[in-house]
Each structure stands twice: as structure tokens, then as C-alpha cells.
Amino acid sequence: MASLTIENYVKAIFQLCQASGGNSAATGQIAAALGVLPGTVTSMLKTLADVALASYTPYEGVSLTPAGRALALRVLRRHRLIEQFLVTTLDMPWDEVHEEAEHMEHAVSDRLIDRIDAYLNYPASDPHGDPIPKSDGTLVVTADKPLASCIVGEKFRVTRVRDQSPEFLRSLTDLGLEIGACGQVVAADATGQITLRLGEATAELARTAADQILVE
């Protein structure tokens, strides 16, 4: 059974590769994501390579082997189903469930996660819109795009949020931009400010924030 540290590393590597659209992650990126020193990352990457979970070449980055990818998807499945369970069953707000799931994802069995999946009627995504890996290890990739790329007049529906920090999620709740919210871009100025129409209300959002919101 993989240790908590190994699970955290393969999950971070998978998410960094997915976010960049590439096949490898840099040591500095991993260090920043996990809050550790680059030297610590280098040592751990050698360990992952020794147990055939990753392919690591110094100064060129690291990629996951099929076994490493499978483990990362198992951890993500646990994490995202736990988040969905906490929101659906315990009515916890979406800005509080990430940290809870970070602790619980290493303690639950895959058997329990499968039971949670069935209890929730096999949800396709978690409270932040991230797709939930299936029990067979498959992951559906959605075709959403950043809200910042929408042109004036374009209508949208919020499908996913990339920045899942509690502060950012709370700001979206205040604006009415939670998952499933529908609106229209009504203006965009040279300073990077975007104006949205959300039902009868309007909201202003910085383009940097809009880049963290994915829509269809």
C-alpha cells in the first residue's frame, strides 16, 4: 500500500501535468504545489522512480508511469467523492470540503469509496466541477473553457473552478457564480475588468479571476 506521501506526490504530479496540458511536471512546480523544498522533491522523485511509479530525468521533469497514473486517479477519486459526499450529505459549503477531503482521502478504503459512489448515484463531478474518476480508472475530460475567453454578448454556464482556495470560492458564492450558474458577458474594458449579467443582477470580475472559472 502506498504511503500518504507517495499518494500526495503522484496526485500533485498528475494534476500539474493535466493543468499544463503536458506530459511532465517540473521539480519547482511540485515543490510549490506541496509546500516543500526542491531538494525534498528531488529525493522523493528518485523514490517514485525506484518503485516504478514515475519516470524522472534530472533537469527535465517527471512523468507518471501507467502504475503511477492509476494510483493518482484512485486518490483523486477518493478525494472528489469525499468532497461530494460532504456537500450532499452533510450540507457543508464548497469552500470547506477540500481540506477535510485532503485528510480523509488517505484513510478510506476503495471499497468504502465505491459504496459512497453508489449512494450518491455515481456523480460525474465534485462540488467544484472537477470530474470524478470512475472505479475502472477512466476519467472523462470536459470541453469547458475559461470565462475570461468569452466575448461580449456570449452566454455561459459555470462548470468548473480551478482556484479552489476558500477565499476565492467564498467570493464566487457572494457573486452568485457557483457551479451551474448561468449568465452573460455584457462588457469588458481595457483594464481587465469584466461585467457579467447574472439573472437580474450584474457583477464585476477581474480577468485574472475569470480565468480561474471554466464555463460552457
ChimeraX attribute file (.defattr): number of C-alpha atoms within 10 A of each C-alpha:
attribute: neighborCount
match mode: 1-to-1
recipient: residues
	/A:1	5
	/A:2	9
	/A:3	8
	/A:4	12
	/A:5	11
	/A:6	19
	/A:7	20
	/A:8	18
	/A:9	21
	/A:10	27
	/A:11	21
	/A:12	20
	/A:13	26
	/A:14	23
	/A:15	18
	/A:16	19
	/A:17	17
	/A:18	13
	/A:19	11
	/A:20	10
	/A:21	9
	/A:22	11
	/A:23	14
	/A:24	20
	/A:25	23
	/A:26	19
	/A:27	23
	/A:28	15
	/A:29	16
	/A:30	23
	/A:31	18
	/A:32	12
	/A:33	14
	/A:34	12
	/A:35	10
	/A:36	12
	/A:37	13
	/A:38	16
	/A:39	12
	/A:40	11
	/A:41	21
	/A:42	19
	/A:43	10
	/A:44	15
	/A:45	24
	/A:46	18
	/A:47	15
	/A:48	21
	/A:49	18
	/A:50	12
	/A:51	10
	/A:52	14
	/A:53	23
	/A:54	23
	/A:55	17
	/A:56	23
	/A:57	12
	/A:58	11
	/A:59	8
	/A:60	11
	/A:61	18
	/A:62	24
	/A:63	24
	/A:64	25
	/A:65	17
	/A:66	12
	/A:67	12
	/A:68	25
	/A:69	19
	/A:70	19
	/A:71	21
	/A:72	25
	/A:73	24
	/A:74	22
	/A:75	20
	/A:76	26
	/A:77	26
	/A:78	26
	/A:79	26
	/A:80	27
	/A:81	27
	/A:82	24
	/A:83	28
	/A:84	26
	/A:85	22
	/A:86	20
	/A:87	18
	/A:88	13
	/A:89	10
	/A:90	9
	/A:91	10
	/A:92	14
	/A:93	16
	/A:94	21
	/A:95	20
	/A:96	17
	/A:97	21
	/A:98	21
	/A:99	13
	/A:100	13
	/A:101	21
	/A:102	18
	/A:103	12
	/A:104	14
	/A:105	24
	/A:106	17
	/A:107	11
	/A:108	13
	/A:109	10
	/A:110	15
	/A:111	10
	/A:112	11
	/A:113	19
	/A:114	17
	/A:115	12
	/A:116	17
	/A:117	22
	/A:118	11
	/A:119	11
	/A:120	14
	/A:121	9
	/A:122	14
	/A:123	18
	/A:124	16
	/A:125	19
	/A:126	21
	/A:127	25
	/A:128	24
	/A:129	19
	/A:130	18
	/A:131	20
	/A:132	26
	/A:133	23
	/A:134	17
	/A:135	15
	/A:136	9
	/A:137	14
	/A:138	11
	/A:139	14
	/A:140	12
	/A:141	10
	/A:142	12
	/A:143	9
	/A:144	14
	/A:145	18
	/A:146	20
	/A:147	24
	/A:148	22
	/A:149	13
	/A:150	18
	/A:151	14
	/A:152	14
	/A:153	13
	/A:154	13
	/A:155	17
	/A:156	18
	/A:157	18
	/A:158	22
	/A:159	25
	/A:160	26
	/A:161	24
	/A:162	17
	/A:163	14
	/A:164	16
	/A:165	13
	/A:166	16
	/A:167	11
	/A:168	16
	/A:169	21
	/A:170	18
	/A:171	13
	/A:172	18
	/A:173	15
	/A:174	11
	/A:175	16
	/A:176	18
	/A:177	21
	/A:178	23
	/A:179	21
	/A:180	15
	/A:181	14
	/A:182	19
	/A:183	21
	/A:184	19
	/A:185	22
	/A:186	16
	/A:187	14
	/A:188	19
	/A:189	9
	/A:190	6
	/A:191	8
	/A:192	12
	/A:193	17
	/A:194	24
	/A:195	18
	/A:196	23
	/A:197	17
	/A:198	16
	/A:199	11
	/A:200	6
	/A:201	10
	/A:202	15
	/A:203	15
	/A:204	15
	/A:205	16
	/A:206	14
	/A:207	20
	/A:208	13
	/A:209	17
	/A:210	20
	/A:211	16
	/A:212	18
	/A:213	24
	/A:214	22
	/A:215	24
	/A:216	17
